Amino acid sequence: MSNGNSVTLVGNVTRDPELRFTPNGQATASFGLAVNRRWQNRQTQEWEEATSFFDVVCWREMAENVSETLTRGARVIVTGRLEQRSWETAEGDKRSKVEIVADELGPSLRWATAQVVKNERRGPSDSGPGGGGRGAAPRPAAQPAGEPFAAYDEEPF
């Protein structure tokens, strides 16, 4: 990502990933991410906190892995790029939003452990819906489906 448009976020999943498929069969998953920032006010010595909310979009094999692995509350690390998307509503109103398109995604191991389960690589001829043609990249560490991440000593939201 040499174009200067890269972002890395660590936060908590706010809603279970939603898996969909494009008309040509390409998998896409989206989920919400809450990122907390905490600091001490130098004048009052009180701790203050702000939370930012982001939408994260994943494509192809990562989308399928994310939908099988992540659940609400999981603490994850996301690297990707910011992308603005625009559309028009049925009433003719113009809308737009900025999303994070994920390049890599994995669990945060600061307060949890994860078991790595590597998927088999798939070639262009057997890549399933959506093709892709490049084969699957090695998978990031994944928490087994249905197993929530360990409790944190920090509130997720």
C-alpha positions, 0 to 999 in steps of 0.5 A: 500500500504505497499510495498513503491510504492505509489504516490499522485499527484495534477494536471490538466487533460491534455486530456479527459479520454479515456474509453476502455474495455479489451477482457474480458470486464473489463473497463479501462480509461487513461488520462494525468495529468500535475503537476506544481512545482513553487519556488522562485529562492533565488539568482534572487528572480524570480519565476520559474516553472516546469511542469511534465506530467504523464499518469494515468490509472484507472480500473473497476468502477473507469474507468467508473466514470472517463470517465463520470466525468473528462474533460480536465482542471479539477484539481484532486488529484490522489493516486496510484502506479507507474507501468512500462509497456513494449511492442513491436511495429509492427516494432519490437522495444521495448518500455516501460513507467511508468504510475500511476495506480490510487487507488483513485481519486477525484476533488481538492476542493482548488479552486472549489466545487463539488457535490457528487453523490454516485453510487449504490453498485453492487454485484458480480452477477450484476457488469456488464462487467468485473465482479470484484466480490467485489462490488463497493467501495464508490465513490470519490466526482465527478463533474457532467458530462459536468460541468467544474471545476471553474476557478483557480487563478493559470494557469493549465499548 
